[in-house]
């Protein structure tokens, strides 16, 4: 998203609201000069400074007692300036009106105050004032000396793109210093337990010694000799934290860490606006040496007294829609919405003074009147809408306004639903549910659907984590007009979901009323029918037998640099998965089960034997399934794309967990499946072989090697597809080829993909076919005489674009992520703030 950019607009003297002070010639009085009126009087004296001020020693407050003066301006010169060297008053007034000039001030009879900033400590200055009286000018000088630095950190000046400060450390004392924005500083301490030692340890600024002035200018390289450290960034109105800590000559900090055996929850945040401290306050860390911390703000934009017009178009339990019209003269405007919780956190990190800059940096830039709808809001919460209007090209003139809205509970009745699970007799990989709103008042639904094995692993009603908890926190919303119209009809709406054969599933659904208030959850269960298929005849069985054995696979991987890497690995084909064997480490397995299940040793051993029996039963089920589907499994016995683990290996792997034994035979691998298909040619039955990679019906390459699930997919040069691939017996009878093939004008080449959360994260692209070879002349002769190629893409060849699968049509709804109970407690949404539930301030700073 495009953000606003700040332009540099520097002032030679920055006028702030904080009073500073210096010592000077307090008793000096300038007598009235000659002018057009005998009633003119000018007295100049300094006011006492506040030693507790962040700019003490670098500022001066001058009191002007005036009579008969119309306007005045000034300039400050270092050292003593004789009266003969004073500039002409008319020239001073002309310079004051130029860019970066000090400006012209209207005088009043009596006391007038001039604030001078950007000075150095313990330095003599001459303030030269020009006073306009009628058509003439009087120029007066006033000498003063700023006091010694009383702090280790003193702010000299702060403009919109530059901050100057002085570090006062004794000669011969080495130290490290740090300059960082307050948001980064405070969030890293509050969320990730960093201490000031972590910030001071940054090597980018090196080691310093003795007093020095430091200038941080936006866009200037941090280390002139090493561009790796990037550039300084100073943006208008932003809060920054400066740290100083004593070190040795090499920059080593002297500190001790003691967390006291407990968890360090957070660290002391930066002081309030302008505050300064020399007291170390981080928990669990003791710093030995001189130390100081100072918060400072870059100069803010000049405030313009204008407001945008905001009209509320809709406000209900989950949404707020507003129309915004910027004021006349605004060149652009930015809009930002946040929850009350996030607003309090923002103030904690940057102070109220830093909120306008923080909000401005996060705003969406707009130029015309706009209607904006915010969704994902929560009942009982307040939300803050911030609008920043820009009146200058460099954003130096802005208006800032805040609108607060509270979301209240609907008084309209909840929607009533009927939800029924259906049997889909011809679809073993589908289940469906019929949803109906008898009163026709449904405006949308939220649902969670998954297998009962996933539900049972996640439900923890004793912790409040029941079905309502999951649909509230993890449910998917459906508001498509055609779906809602069908739900409100007499027939209702039929929702389809993917499943596995004979798997029991459950749908939990809530309905939105007109105010988008959610009803209580409704539940229904549906079980998929058993898969079906017809084993091939004896000739087909012979082909599968001849496919068994160990083959050598060759895969030409296409590198990102265009080079091709040839990868070879053995593939062992079999008609059944591995049997249960010897335990890898029986004693360790027993101890693990005792700990995980809170069992005695005898109970753990009994549990292991019961699970082994389940393994044997699940294996027999897989053998029958392979026979019914005419499949053989190929096990990757090399290291590509990762090390192979059999179902029995996973059974013994204490870091792997499965809901039931069937998962072992789904997750193991890497593995592929070849499938034999009868093909009629000229009245004769031959057999085609395909690599079966049906997303819905065939297990993936593997799903145990965290964090990825691996698949074989098709690639057309730009997009990935789930697809089966034809397998061809080579003409010379020496091997098999898993072929790239043409489909709808595309050439789909087999490749390997690792996926995480339905997104492709790592890829192994191929430059052509995958070739399988072996030394078995007899078997290859049988295959060559009996196997034919598919002439066309048949119903057995599934080709589904991955992008299309991710955004499935409404009739094939995506299943819902259900975390395990322990993970769910960590992922529970604490607060919600354009989708307010997905764009909270806390989530942004954690990225």
N, C-alpha and C positions, 0 to 999 in steps of 0.2 A: 504494500500500500504506500502511495506517495505521501511523504510527510512535508510539513512546512519547513522551509529553510530560513535560517537567521542570517541577516547581513550585518557586517561590521559597522558600528556607528559609535565611534569613540568620542569621549569628551575629555578635554584637557583637565578639567576639574569636575569631579562627580559630586552632585548635590544629593545628600542622603537625609534621612530623617533622624539619624542618630547624632546627638551632640557630642563633639569631641572638645578638647581643650588644650591649651599650652600656656606656659609661662611667657611673659614678655614685658614690655615697658608699660605696665598697667597705669602709671600716673601720667603718661604723656598726653597732653591736650593740645590739639591744633587750634589756634585762635582763629576767629573769623577772618576770612580774606576779603579783599576788595571785590566788589561785584555790583550788580545793578540794584541791590537792595541792602540796606544797612541792617536788615533783620536776619541775614544769613549767619548761621552758626554751625560749625562742624567740630565735633569732638570724637576722637578715636581711642579706644582702649581694648585690651584683650580680656576675655573671661576665663576663669579658672577651669581647667579641664578635669574630666572624670577619669581617675587612674584605673577604674574598672572597665573602661570602654575598650572595645576591640581595636579602635583606631587611635587610642591615646598615643601621643608622640608622633603621629603622622597626620595630625589635623590641627586646626586652630579655629576658634570661634571669636570673631571680632565684633565688638559692639560699637555702633555708630550712633551718636546722639546728634541729630540733625534738625535744622530749622531753616526753612526757605529753600530747600533743595528739591528739585523736581525728580530727577533720576540720577542713577550712578552706576558705574561698573568698576572693575578692578582687574589687576593682573599681579602675579606673584613672581618675584625674582629671588634666586638664591644669593645670599650674601648681602652686604650693605650697598645701597645705591644712593648716590648723592642726588640732591634735589636738581642739580644742573643736568643730570642724565635722565630725569623723568621724561617719559614720552608726552607728546602733545595730547591733551584731553580729547580733542576732536578725533584724532587718530585712534585713541583707545576705544571710543564709542563705535567707530567704524569697524574695528577688528572684533569687537564684542558681538556684532551681529553676523559675522561670518560663521561658516560651518566649523564646529569645534570651539567656537568662541565661548566666553564665560557668560554672555547675555547681559541685558540691560535691566536694572531693577528700579521699580517705582519707589521713591522715597516717601516717608511720612514724617511729620514733625514728631520729634521724640526719639525713642529707641528703635534702631534698625539693626538687624543681625546679619553678618556675612559669615558663611561657613566655608572654610578652606580645607581641602582634602588633597591627598596624594603627595604629602610632604614626607621628608625623612626625619628621623629622630635626631636630637642633639645637633641641629643645624640652624644657622642664622638665615632668616629670610627678610625681604622687604616687600610688604604689601603696598602696592601703588593704587590709590583710588582716584577716579575722575568723577567729579560732581558737576552736573549741569544745572546752572542757575540762569533762567531766562535763555538768552542766546549765547551765554559765555560758559566757560568751563574752569573749574578749579581742580588742580591736581595736588594730592597730599600723599605723603609716604608714612609708613608705620613699620618700624623694625621690631622683630620679635625672634626669639630663639625657642625652638621646640625642645621639650625635655628629653632626658635619656629614655631609652627603651626600658619599660618596666616588665615586659613579658617576653617569653621565649618566642612567641609568634605574635606579630602585630600586622594588621591589615593596612597597607598603604593606599590602595585604590582598587575599585572593582567596576569595570565597565561591562558592556554587553558581551564582549569577546575577549576580555583580558582581566586577569587578577594579579595584583602585585602584593607581596607581603615580605616582611623582614623576619629573619630568624636571628635571635640574639642568644648566642652560645659563647662561652668563654674561649679565648684564644687557646689553641692547643687541644681543644676537646673535639673529638670526632663524633659524627652523628649521621643517621639516615633520616630522610624526610619523605613524606608521601602526600600526594594530592589526588583526590578521587571524588567523584560525585557522591552525594549523600545517599542517594537511592541505592547505588551499588554497595556502598560501605555498610549501610544499616541492614539491608536485606541479607548480605553475606554473613553478617554477624548474627542476625536474628534467626535465620533459617538454617545456616550451615556452620554455626558455632565458631566462626573465625574470630581471632583476636587481633588486636592492633599489631602484634608481632608479625602476623601474616602480611599485613599491608606494608609495614616498615621493611620487611625482608625483600620487597621488590627491587631487583638489581638495576632497573632502568635508569635511575637517577644517580647511581654511584654513591660515594662517601663524601661528606662535606666536613669542613673544619672551620670553627670560628664564626663570627657574625657574617651574614650575607643578605642581600636583597635578591628576591627571586621573582621573575616575571613569567606567568603562565599565559601564553597567547594562543588562541584557537588557531589551528592549522599549522602551527610551527612544530617541527619534528622534535620528539621528546629527547632523543639522543642524536645530536648532529652527526655523529660518526657511525651510527647504526640505525638504518631505517626500519629494522625489524620491530622496534618498539612503537612504531606508528607516530601519530601526531597528538598534540594536546587538543582537547575539546572543551571550550567554554561557551555555553549558550545562555541567552539572557534569562534572568530570573531563577536560574537553577542553583540549588544548594550544593556546596562542596565542603569536604572535610580535609583539613590539613593536619598532619601528624609529624611530630619530631621526636626522635628517640636516640639517646646516646649509644655509641658503639665503639669498637676499637678501630684501629687504623685500616683493617681489612673489611670493616663493615659488619663484623660479628656482633650481634645483640646479646646482652647479658640478661637472660631471663630463666625462670624455672617454671615447669609445668607440673601441676598436681591437681588431678580431677577428683581426688578423694574417693575413688571407687564408684562414683555415681555418674549418671549421664549429664553432660553439659547441655542444658536445654537452649540457652541463648546467651549472648554477650551484651555488655553495656553499649547502648546506642550513642550516637553523637549527641552532644549537648544541644539544648534548644537554640533557637536563632540567635546568632551573635555571641553565644556563651563560649567561655574559654576555661580550660582546666589544666592543671599540672598534676592532678591526682589520677593514678592508674586505677581503673575500675573493672577490668575484665576478670571474670571468674576463672579460677583454676590456673591462672597465669600470674606470676610475680615478675615484675620488670625491675631490674637493678640499674639505675642510672637516671639521668635527667630526661624528662618527658613532657610533652605538651600536646594539646588537641584543641583545634579551633574550627568552628563551622562558619562559613561565609557564603553570601549569596552574590551571584553576578547581578549587574544592574538590570532591573526589570523594565518592561516596556512602559512607556508613558500611558497612564490611564485616560481613556476617553469616556465621557459620561453619556454613553448611548447604550441602548439595549435592543436585542432582537425581540420580535414578537413571537411568542410561543403559544400555540393553541392545542389543547388536548382533543384529539379526534376519537380516541378509544382507550379505555382503561378497564381491564378485568383482572382475573386472578393470575394470569400468566403473561399478559401483553400490555404494552403501552405504546400508543401511536400518537405522534405529535406532528404538527405542521410548524415549520420555522421560517420566518421571514426576516432577513437581516436588515439592520437600520440603514437609512440613507447615508451614503458616503463610504460604506464598508466595501473594501475591495474583495474580500473573501472572509469566510468564517469557518471555524472548526467546532465539531460537536463531539462530546465524550460523555458516556453514561457509566456510572459505577454504583455498586451497592453501598449501603451504609457501612458494612463491615470493611469493605475495601477502602472506603473513604477514610475511616479511622486509621487503617494501616498506612495509607498514604501520608496522613498527617504525622503519624509516628516516625516515618522515615525521612520526610523532607520538611516538616513543619508547615504551618498554615501559609507562611509566606512563600513557600516553594510549590504550593498546589497549582497556581496558575501556570507556571512553566511546565510542571509535570503533565498536567492535563493538556496543555497546548501541544506538547511533543507527541502525545498519544492520540490527538484528535484526527478525525476524518475531514480532509479539506473539502469545502463546498463553496459554490459561487452564486447559485440561484436559490430561490425559495424551495424548500424540500420537505416532503413528508417522510418520516422515518418511523418504522415499527420495531420495537424492542420486544423480544420474546424470551421465554425461559425465566420469567420473574416468579417470585415466591410470596405467598400470603404472609402478611405481618411484617414484611421488610420494607425499608425505605430505600429509595434510589435517588441519586444525585445526577442531574443533567447539567453539564457545564457547556457554555457557549462562549467562544472567544472570537470576537470580530476584529479584523485587521483594517487599519486605516492608513497604512503606509507600505510602500514597496518593500522596505526592509523589516517590516513587522515591529517597528519601534513604537508605534502608537496602536493600542488595543483597548477594546472594552472587554470586560469579563463579568459574566453573570452565572448564577447558580439557581436552578429550579429543583425543588424536592418533591417527590411523589411517594405516597405510601400505598401499597397493594393490600386491599381488604378482601375479605371472604365474600363469596357470592351468596345472595339470598334466594336464588332460584333453585328448584328441586333438582336432585341428581337424576341422570339418565338411567333408565332401567334397560338391561340387556338380557338376551338369552344367547348362550354359547353352547354349541353341540359339536362334539368330535365325530368325524365321519370315517368310514372304511372306504379306501380306494382300491377296489379288487384287482385292477390291472396295473397298479403302480406301486411296486414294492419299495421304491425309494421316495415316496411321497406320503404325506398325511394332510388332511384338510379339516377345517372347522367352519361351521356356519354361524355367523354373528348377525343378530337381528335386534333392532330397537323397536319394540311394539308400539311405542307412543310417537315414533317418528321425530324425536327431538334431539337426536345425536348430532354433534357438530364436529366430532373427531374422536379417534381412539388412540390409546397408548397400550403397547403390548410387549410381553416377553414370552418367547416360545423356545423350548429346548427339550432334550431327552430327559426322561425321569432320572437317569443315572447322573446327569449334570445337576438337575434340581436337587436330588438327594445329597449330593456332595456340597451343595451351597446353602441349603436351608438350615438356619440355626435360630429357630423361634425363641429359644431361651435368651438370645442376645437381641431380640427384636428384629431379626433378619428373616422375616417370613415372606410369603408371596407378595404382599403389598409393598414391603421394603424394596424388593428387587424391581417390581414394575415401576415404582416411583423413581428409583435411582438409576436404573439401567434400561427402562422401557424405550421403545422406538415409537414415534408419533406417526400417525397416518391421517392426513386431512384432505386427500385427493377427492375432488367433488364427486366423481363417478362412484368411488368406493362408499363415501358417506351416503350418497343417494341410495345405493343398493342396500346398505345397512338399515336405512329407514324404510325400505320397501317391505311388502308382505313376504317376499321370498328370502330376504336377508342377503348377506354377502358371504361367499365361500373363499376362505383364505387357504392357500397351499404353502406347505413348507417341505424342505428336503428332510429325508429321514434315512435310516438304515432298515433293512427288512426285519420285521418282527420287533422293532424297537418301539417302546411306549414313550409318548411325548406328552407334554402338557403346555397349554396356552393359558396365560393369565392376561386379562385385558381389562382396561378401564375406559370409560366413555367421558368425553367432554360435553358439558352443557353449553348454553348460549354464552355464559360468562366464562367459559373454559374452566369451570370447576370440575375436577375429576371425581367420578363415582367411586364407590367401593369396588374392589377387584372381582371379576367373574372368572371362573376357571372351568376348563374342560380338558379331557384327555383323549388321545387318538393313537392307535397302534397301527403301524404299517404291516401290510400283509407279507408273507414269506416270499422270498425271491423264487423265481421259477426258471426253468431251462430244461433242455433235452440233451442228454449226453450224446455225442456223436457215435456212429457205429464202429465196428471193429477196425475198419481201415483208418478212421479218424483217431481212434485210440492208439493205433500203431504210430501215427504221425507224432502224437504227443510223447509217446515213449522214445521215439527217435530224436526228439528235440531235447530230451533230458541229457544231462552230462555237463561237463565244464567246457565253456567256450572262451576264446580270447576276444575281448571287445576293443575296437579302435574308434576313438572319438577325436575328431579334429576341432580343437577349441580355438575360437577366433578371439584374439587378444584385442584390447582397446587400441593398441598401436597398429592394428592391421595385420600383425604377424600371426601365423597359425602354429599352435602347439599340439603335437600329437600325443594323446593320452591313451595308454593301454591298461586294461585291468581284466582279471578273470571274472566270468559270470557263470555261476553254477545253477543250472536249471533242474527243477525237481517238481514232482506232481503233488508234493505235500510239504508243509512246514516242518521245522525241526522238532524232534521228540524232546520230552523232558529228560535231562541227563543228570550228571552229578552236580551237587551244589558247588558254586564257586568258592564260597567261604561260609559254611553252614553256621559256625559259631557266631560270626559277625552278623549274619542274617538274623539269627535268633535274638541277639542283643539289640539290634535295630528295631525289630518288631516289638520287643519288650518296652523300649523307650517310646516308640511312636504310638503304640496302642495301649500303653500303661498296663501291660500284661505281666503275669508271672512267667518264669521260664517254661513251665509245662504248658501254660496257655499259649505261649508264643509258638512252641513246637507243634502243638495241635493245629494252630491257625495256619502254619506253613504247610502242613500236610493237607489241610482242607483246600488251600489255594492251589497246591500242586494237582489235586484231583480236579479242580476247576480248570486248570491248564490243560490237562489231558482231555477233558470233555470238550473244551473249546477247540482244541486241535482237531479232534475227530469231526467236529462241526465244520471246520475249515476244509478238511479233506473232502467231505461230501460236497461242500460248496464249489470247490475247484472242479470236481468231476461234473457237477451239474452245469457249470458255466464253461466247461471245456478249456480250462486255463491251466498253465503251468507257471510256476514262479521262478524268476531268475534272481539269484542272490549275488550282489556285488561283493566279491571277496578281496578287493584291493582297498585302497585308501581314498577312492574317488566316489562321489564328492565328499564323503567322510567315511570313517571306519564303520564296517558292518557290525551290527548287533542283531542276533537272532531273537525270537520271542523268549527263549529260555534265558538268553543273556539278560534281557530286560527284567525277567522275573527275579534274577539275582542282583540286579543293579539297585542298590539302596537309594541312589539319588533320583531314580525314576519312579513315578507313581502312576498307577492306573486305576480307573474306577472299577473295572472288572477284567476278567481274563481275556475277553474278546478284544480289549484294547491292545493287548500284547501283539496280537496277530494283525492288527491294523497299523500299529506304530512302527514295527520293526523294519529294518532295512539298512542301507539302500537295497531296493528290490524293484523289479519290473514284472509285468505279467504278459505272457504271450497267450493269445486265444485262437482256437481253431474254429473256423466257420465253414459249414458245408456250402458248396457252390455248384450249381447245375450247369454243365457245359456239354452241349450236343448229346443230351440224354444220359450223360455220365456224371456221377457225383465225384467231384474233386474237392479239395479243401484249400481255403485261403488262411493265411496266418496274419494276425495283426498284433501290434503292441497296443494293448488295451489300457487307455489312460482316462477313461470316463470319469470325470470329476465326481459325479454323484454315486457311481456304483463300484469304483475300483479304489482300493487304498492308495495313498500317495507313495512316492518313492520312499519316504521315511518321515516319521513325526515324533522322534524321540531325541534327536540331537539338538538340544536347546541352543538358540531360541527359534530355529527355523523349521518349517515344514517344507520338505523338498518334493518337487514334481518334475516329470518330463512334460514339456509343453512345446508348442509350435511357435516359430518366430518368422514373421514376414519381412523383417528389416526395420519395423517400427513398432509393432504391437505383438503382444503375447496372447496365445490362444490355448485353451484346453482342447486337446484333440487326440484321437487314436491315430496310429501310423501303420501303413501297410508294410508287411515284411516279405521280402522277395528272396527266393533261393537263387544263388548266383548261377549263371549259365555254365560255368565250369564245375559246378557241384561242390565247390570247396567251402562255401559259407553262406551266411544269411546277411541281408542288408535291411536295416530299419530305415525306410526311405523318406526323404523329403518328397512332398507331393503337391500337385496343383489343386487349388480349391477356390472357386469363385474368383479366378484371376490372380490369386495369390500363390506364392510358393512358400509352403510352411516347412521349415527346417527344424528337426528335433534339437532341443536344448534343455539344459537343466536349470531350474530356478529354485532359490530358497525364498520362502515367503514368511512374513511375520505380520500378524494382524491384518490379513487380507491384502497386503502390499508386497510387491516383489522387492527384496532387499539385496540379494546377490544373484548373479547370473553366470552361467557357463555357456556362452553362445557357441553353436556349432557352425562349421563352414560347409557342411554337407551331410551325407548319410552316416549312420552308425553301423559299422561292419563287425559281424561275428564270424569267427573262423575256428576250426578244430580239426584234429586228425582222426576221422572215423569214416572211412570210405563207404562202409556198408550202410550206416545211418544216412549219410548224405545222398546215397543212391536212392533210398526209399523216399526221402523228402523230395528229391528232384522229380521223381516220377509221379508223386501224389499231390504236390502243392502247386496251386495256380495263383496268379496275381488277381487282385480285385480290379475289374474293368472300370467300375464307377464307384463313387462314394455311396455306400449303402447305409441302411439305417443303423448298422453296427459302427459306422464311423461318426463319432460325435465331434463336432467342431463348435466350440462356444467361445466367442471373444471374451477375454478376461474382464475387460472394462464393462462389457454388457452383463457379465455375471455379477459384478460388484453392484451395479445399479439395476438389479433384476426388476422385471415388470411386477406390478402390484399383485398379480396372481401367483407369483412365486416369491413370497416374502422372505427376507433374510432371517436366519435364526439369530437369537440374541445372545451376546456374550454374558456368561454367568461365571464370575470369579469364585474361587473356593472361599469358604467362610473367612479364613484368616486374611486373605487378600482383600476381600470385600470390606472388611472393617477399615483397612487402610485407605481404600479408594472411595469411601463414602463422601459424597459431595457436601462440604461444609456450608458453602454459600454459592449463590448464583448471581451473576451480574449480566452490536447488532445482534447474536444470541447471548443474552446476559448470562446464561448458565454455562457458557463455554469460553467466555472472554474475561474472566476475572483478573484483577490486578495481581493477585498472588500467583496465579498460573503463569502470567507473563514474566514475572521476575525470576521464576524458578527455571525458565528455559535457558 
